């Protein structure tokens, strides 16, 4: 491959559908190598990021990173300046007395480490689920940090935990609560990396530039219904509509009779019995959380027996709902109606949240329902929630595969925030062409993801804040 004229080059491992690619292209980089084992995800990546390029600018496409990183042979990955990887979390062996890279052998992190050992890119950027830095994975975390330091990368022992909803729209934020751990390292050589261990995390968990996360509006990532091909398949079924209507009737009756909506603990209609009817012995043998919910539901029934009885009489079909649809978890505070919330139909019941931001997209199909639209989020909208551009296309792919790919993806805005912050902080130890390219890039890598209303709202909010300060 001829030497790139770009300010920096990068490789995209466990690439998914290109969240890191979107961010690093925005920074001015050129992708020279992509590895993704899932065929459908790889095809989506190719369609959006590789096919539009000229033949000379296209990266090498690999299907299995283990084939390119043999234990007893050369690494088949070209030289690069930045390595990005949203690698799977796997348990590392705890046997014996091996440390660092040796102990990571047999895991996919070891394959990343082999590339770092051979190619020593200037920056490594890894992303993983929140629990990788939790107490259950303390061993894995320690091995990752130890390995990176042995390889010459200065890294923090403290994880950088971040979510796109902490960022305002102008900095690439989106209304998705998606806390992920980012591990960022700068190559300084083993002597320095093993000595310079007192390193703060790249970013702290929390809002940026005073952004109020409660100001998010889910509508900002929604497409106009008239523009959605095959809209009917995203609409709620007759049964789903009835489930919501019946529960919403309870919400309205509670407001009319009591002046508030519903409590925040899970409501289990099948457990609505007088508290005096609960058997203390049976409660004692149950898990504490379940016994607590049963007591709370019994007290809810005792406190609102008149409302519940009138509601049940008005909605006789409720007894025929599936068991999981006779449960509701209200997390929508003072939202006026269930139809104004964002809902999820879960095996554990219906969960309702205020329409300010959405929970993390996941690989399994538990697609958010936007009550005001009476339909599910489309794959295109889910991609925008990850910060991918409006032009991003799944090109007729199965929705199930598209949802899975987005759920496995990287939030572009969050990745850009931690990467750009790291590069600016470690500028003295990084190639200046990389630093300049990042510094000169616009603040927002997700320019087309949100509607114009988001920009207008943020602008109005900033103006109001300035007026208050000036006054």
C-alpha positions in Angstrom: 0.0 0.0 0.0 1.5 3.4 -0.9 2.2 5.8 1.9 -0.8 7.9 2.8 -0.8 11.6 2.3 -3.4 12.0 5.1 -2.4 13.6 8.4 -2.6 10.2 10.1 -3.7 6.7 9.3 -5.7 4.3 11.4 -6.9 0.7 11.7 -10.5 -0.2 12.7 -10.7 -3.5 14.5 -14.0 -5.3 15.5 -15.3 -2.5 13.3 -19.0 -3.2 13.3 -20.7 -0.7 11.0 -18.2 2.1 11.4 -18.7 4.3 14.5 -14.9 4.7 14.9 -14.5 5.2 11.2 -17.0 8.1 11.2 -15.2 9.8 14.0 -11.6 9.3 12.8 -12.6 10.3 9.2 -14.0 13.5 10.8 -10.6 14.0 12.4 -8.9 13.8 9.0 -7.5 10.3 9.2 -7.4 7.6 6.5 -8.4 4.1 7.2 -5.9 1.6 6.0 -7.2 -1.6 7.6 -10.6 -2.9 8.7 -11.4 -6.2 10.5 -15.0 -7.3 11.1 -16.0 -11.0 11.3 -19.8 -10.5 11.0 -20.7 -10.7 7.3 -23.7 -8.5 7.3 -22.1 -5.8 9.5 -19.0 -5.9 7.2 -21.3 -5.4 4.1 -22.9 -2.4 5.8 -19.5 -1.0 6.6 -18.3 -1.5 3.1 -21.4 0.1 1.6 -21.2 3.2 3.7 -17.5 3.8 4.1 -15.4 1.9 1.6 -17.4 1.6 -1.7 -17.6 5.4 -2.1 -13.7 5.6 -2.1 -11.4 5.4 -5.1 -9.6 2.1 -5.4 -6.3 3.6 -4.2 -7.9 5.0 -1.0 -9.7 1.8 0.1 -8.5 0.0 3.2 -7.6 -3.6 3.4 -10.6 -5.6 4.5 -10.1 -8.6 6.9 -12.7 -11.0 8.2 -10.9 -12.5 11.2 -8.3 -10.7 13.3 -7.0 -14.0 14.7 -5.8 -15.0 11.2 -3.8 -11.7 10.9 -2.1 -12.0 14.3 -0.5 -15.5 14.6 1.4 -16.3 17.7 4.4 -17.6 15.8 4.4 -15.4 12.7 4.4 -11.8 11.5 1.4 -9.5 12.0 -0.5 -9.0 8.8 -1.7 -5.5 9.5 -0.1 -2.4 7.9 1.7 0.4 9.8 -0.7 3.0 11.3 -0.9 5.9 13.7 -4.1 5.1 15.6 -5.5 1.8 16.5 -9.2 1.8 17.4 -11.1 -1.3 18.6 -14.4 -2.0 20.2 -13.2 -5.4 21.3 -15.4 -8.1 23.0 -14.8 -8.7 26.7 -13.6 -12.2 27.5 -12.5 -13.7 30.8 -8.8 -14.1 31.1 -7.2 -17.1 32.8 -6.4 -16.7 36.4 -4.2 -19.8 36.7 -0.5 -19.8 37.3 1.7 -16.8 37.7 1.7 -15.3 34.3 1.2 -11.6 33.9 0.3 -9.1 31.3 0.3 -10.2 27.6 1.0 -13.9 28.4 -2.0 -14.1 30.6 -4.1 -12.4 27.9 -3.2 -15.2 25.4 -6.3 -16.9 24.0 -8.5 -13.8 24.2 -9.2 -11.3 21.5 -7.4 -8.6 23.5 -4.3 -10.6 23.0 -4.7 -10.1 19.2 -4.9 -6.4 19.7 -1.8 -6.5 21.9 0.1 -8.4 19.2 -0.6 -5.6 16.7 0.5 -2.9 19.2 3.7 -4.9 19.9 4.6 -5.1 16.2 3.3 -1.7 14.9 3.5 0.6 18.0 0.9 3.1 16.7 1.0 6.5 18.5 -2.5 6.2 20.0 -4.6 3.2 21.0 -8.4 3.7 21.5 -10.4 0.9 23.0 -14.1 0.8 23.9 -16.0 -1.7 26.0 -19.1 -2.1 28.1 -19.3 -0.4 31.5 -18.8 -3.6 33.4 -15.3 -4.2 32.1 -14.1 -1.7 34.8 -16.5 -3.1 37.4 -15.7 -5.3 40.4 -16.6 -8.6 38.6 -14.0 -7.9 35.9 -11.2 -6.4 38.1 -8.8 -9.1 37.0 -9.4 -8.5 33.3 -9.1 -4.7 33.8 -5.8 -5.1 35.6 -4.4 -7.4 32.9 -5.4 -4.9 30.1 -3.7 -2.0 31.8 -0.6 -4.0 32.7 -0.3 -5.3 29.2 -0.6 -1.9 27.6 2.0 -0.5 29.9 4.4 -3.4 29.2 3.9 -2.6 25.5 4.9 1.1 26.0 1.6 2.8 26.3 0.9 5.4 29.0 -2.6 4.7 30.3 -4.7 5.6 33.2 -5.7 3.0 35.8 -8.9 4.9 36.1 -11.5 4.1 33.4 -12.9 6.9 31.3 -16.6 6.4 31.4 -18.7 8.4 29.1 -22.1 8.6 27.3 -23.3 10.6 24.3 -26.1 12.2 26.3 -23.6 14.1 28.3 -22.6 16.1 25.2 -24.7 19.0 23.9 -25.9 18.8 20.3 -23.1 21.1 19.1 -20.4 18.7 20.4 -21.9 15.6 18.9 -24.2 14.5 21.6 -27.3 12.5 21.0 -30.3 11.6 23.3 -29.0 8.1 24.2 -27.9 7.0 27.7 -25.0 4.8 26.7 -22.2 4.6 29.3 -19.2 2.9 27.9 -15.6 2.6 29.1 -12.9 4.0 26.9 -9.2 3.1 27.3 -6.8 5.5 25.7 -3.1 5.1 25.5 -0.2 7.1 24.1 3.0 5.3 23.0 5.9 6.6 25.0 8.0 3.4 25.3 8.1 0.9 28.1 10.6 2.8 30.3 8.3 5.8 30.6 5.0 3.9 30.5 6.0 1.8 33.5 7.1 4.8 35.4 4.4 7.3 34.4 1.5 5.5 36.0 -0.1 8.3 37.9 -2.3 9.4 35.0 -5.8 10.9 35.4 -8.6 9.5 33.2 -9.0 11.3 29.9 -12.5 12.4 30.6 -14.8 12.4 33.7 -18.3 11.0 33.7 -20.7 14.0 33.5 -22.2 16.7 31.4 -19.9 18.8 29.2 -20.1 22.6 28.9 -23.0 22.9 31.3 -25.4 20.8 29.2 -28.5 19.8 31.0 -29.3 16.2 30.1 -33.0 16.8 30.9 -33.1 19.1 27.9 -32.8 16.3 25.4 -35.8 15.6 23.2 -36.2 12.3 21.5 -38.0 14.0 18.6 -34.6 15.4 17.5 -33.5 12.1 16.1 -36.8 11.0 14.5 -37.5 11.1 10.8 -40.7 12.5 9.4 -43.2 9.6 9.3 -44.0 10.5 5.6 -40.4 9.8 4.7 -40.2 6.3 6.2 -40.5 3.4 3.7 -42.6 0.6 5.0 -43.8 2.7 7.9 -46.6 0.2 8.8 -44.2 -2.5 10.0 -43.0 -0.1 12.7 -46.5 0.8 13.9 -47.9 -0.8 17.0 -50.3 -3.8 16.6 -53.9 -3.7 17.7 -53.0 -5.7 20.8 -50.0 -3.5 21.7 -52.2 -0.4 21.3 -54.8 -1.9 23.7 -52.1 -2.7 26.3 -51.0 0.9 26.3 -54.5 2.3 26.2 -55.6 0.3 29.2 -52.6 1.1 31.3 -52.9 4.8 30.3 -56.4 4.7 31.6 -55.0 3.9 35.0 -52.5 6.8 34.7 -55.3 9.2 33.9 -57.5 7.9 36.7 -54.7 8.2 39.2 -54.1 11.8 38.2 -57.8 12.7 38.4 -58.3 11.0 41.8 -54.9 11.5 43.5 -53.2 14.4 41.7 -50.1 12.3 40.6 -49.3 9.6 38.1 -47.8 6.3 39.2 -45.1 5.2 41.6 -41.7 4.4 40.3 -41.5 0.8 41.5 -42.7 -2.0 39.2 -46.4 -2.4 39.3 -47.5 -6.1 39.2 -51.3 -6.2 38.8 -51.4 -9.9 39.7 -49.9 -9.0 43.1 -52.6 -6.4 43.9 -53.9 -7.9 47.1 -54.4 -6.4 50.6 -51.2 -6.3 52.6 -52.8 -8.2 55.4 -53.2 -11.1 53.0 -49.5 -11.5 52.5 -47.9 -14.5 54.3 -44.8 -13.3 56.3 -43.3 -16.8 56.1 -43.5 -16.9 52.3 -42.1 -13.4 52.1 -39.1 -14.5 54.2 -38.1 -17.2 51.8 -38.3 -15.0 48.7 -35.4 -12.9 47.4 -35.4 -9.6 49.3 -36.1 -7.6 46.1 -39.1 -9.7 45.2 -40.6 -9.6 48.7 -40.1 -5.8 48.7 -42.0 -5.4 45.4 -44.8 -7.6 46.7 -45.2 -5.5 49.8 -45.1 -2.3 47.8 -47.8 -3.5 45.4 -50.0 -4.6 48.2 -49.7 -1.2 49.8 -50.4 0.4 46.5 -53.6 -1.7 46.2 -54.6 -0.7 49.8 -54.0 3.0 49.2 -55.9 3.1 45.8 -58.4 0.3 46.0 -61.2 2.5 44.7 -59.3 3.7 41.7 -58.0 0.2 40.8 -61.5 -1.5 41.1 -63.1 1.2 38.9 -60.3 0.8 36.4 -60.6 -3.0 36.3 -64.3 -2.8 35.8 -63.9 -0.4 32.9 -61.2 -2.6 31.3 -62.3 -6.3 31.5 -59.9 -7.3 28.8 -56.9 -6.7 31.1 -57.2 -10.1 32.7 -56.5 -11.7 29.2 -53.3 -9.7 28.7 -50.1 -11.8 28.6 -48.5 -12.0 32.1 -45.6 -9.7 31.1 -48.1 -7.1 29.9 -49.9 -7.0 33.3 -46.8 -5.4 34.6 -45.8 -1.7 34.2 -42.7 0.1 35.4 -43.4 3.9 35.4 -40.1 5.9 35.1 -41.7 8.9 33.4 -42.2 11.1 36.5 -44.9 13.7 35.7 -45.3 12.9 32.0 -49.0 13.4 31.2 -49.8 10.2 29.4 -48.3 6.8 28.7 -48.6 7.9 25.0 -46.2 10.7 25.7 -43.5 8.4 27.0 -40.8 6.2 25.4 -41.7 2.6 26.1 -40.1 -0.8 25.9 -42.0 -4.1 25.9 -39.7 -6.2 28.0 -40.1 -9.8 29.3 -40.4 -8.3 32.8 -43.1 -5.9 31.7 -43.8 -2.6 30.0 -41.3 0.1 30.9 -42.1 3.8 30.4 -39.7 6.6 30.5 -39.9 10.4 30.0 -39.2 11.3 26.3 -36.0 13.2 27.1 -33.5 10.5 26.1 -33.4 6.8 25.2 -31.8 3.9 27.0 -28.7 2.3 25.4 -29.4 0.5 22.1 -28.6 -3.1 22.6 -27.8 -6.0 20.2 -31.0 -7.8 21.1 -34.2 -6.5 19.6 -35.9 -4.5 22.3 -36.6 -1.6 20.1 -37.8 1.7 21.8 -41.4 2.7 21.2 -42.0 6.4 20.7 -45.5 6.8 22.2 -46.2 10.1 20.4 -45.6 8.4 17.1 -47.3 5.1 18.1 -44.5 3.2 16.5 -41.0 1.8 17.1 -37.7 3.5 16.3 -36.6 2.6 12.8 -33.1 1.2 12.1 -32.2 4.5 10.4 -33.2 6.5 13.5 -31.3 4.1 15.7 -28.2 4.8 13.6 -28.7 8.5 14.0 -29.0 7.9 17.8 -25.4 6.5 17.5 -24.3 9.7 15.8 -24.1 8.3 12.3 -25.1 10.6 9.4 -28.5 10.8 7.8 -27.0 9.4 4.6 -26.1 6.1 6.4 -27.9 3.2 4.7 -28.7 -0.4 5.5 -29.9 -0.8 1.9 -32.8 -3.2 2.4 -31.0 -5.3 5.0 -33.2 -7.3 7.5 -34.3 -5.0 10.3 -33.2 -7.6 12.9 -29.7 -7.5 11.6 -29.7 -3.7 11.4 -30.9 -3.3 15.0 -28.2 -5.7 16.1 -25.5 -3.9 14.3 -26.5 -0.5 15.7 -26.8 -2.0 19.2 -23.2 -3.4 18.9 -21.9 -0.1 17.6 -19.8 2.8 19.0 -21.4 6.2 19.7 -19.6 8.6 17.4 -20.0 11.7 19.5 -18.8 10.0 22.7 -15.8 8.4 20.9 -14.8 11.8 19.3 -15.0 13.6 22.7 -12.7 11.2 24.4 -10.3 10.8 21.5 -9.9 14.5 20.8 -9.6 15.3 24.5 -6.8 12.7 24.7 -4.9 13.9 21.7 -5.0 17.5 22.9 -3.9 16.5 26.3 -1.0 14.3 25.1 -0.1 16.6 22.2 3.6 16.9 23.2 4.1 13.1 22.8 2.2 12.7 19.6 2.9 13.3 15.9 2.1 16.9 15.2 0.3 16.2 12.0 -2.2 14.1 14.0 -2.5 16.8 16.7 -3.1 19.6 14.1 -5.7 17.5 12.2 -7.7 16.8 15.4 -7.4 20.4 16.7 -8.5 21.8 13.3 -11.5 19.5 13.0 -14.9 20.9 13.8 -16.3 20.2 17.3 -19.3 18.2 16.0 -18.6 14.9 14.2 -22.3 14.2 14.0 -23.5 17.2 12.1 -26.4 15.7 10.3 -27.6 13.3 13.0 -30.0 15.6 14.8 -32.8 17.8 13.5 -32.4 21.6 13.2 -34.6 21.9 16.2 -31.7 20.6 18.4 -29.4 23.3 17.2 -32.1 26.0 17.6 -32.9 24.9 21.1 -29.2 24.8 22.2 -28.6 28.2 20.7 -31.6 29.7 22.5 -30.5 28.1 25.8 -27.0 29.5 25.4 -28.4 33.0 24.6 -30.6 32.9 27.6 -27.8 31.8 29.9 -25.6 34.7 28.6 -28.4 37.1 29.2 -28.8 35.9 32.8 -25.1 36.2 33.4 -25.0 39.6 31.8 -27.9 40.8 33.8 
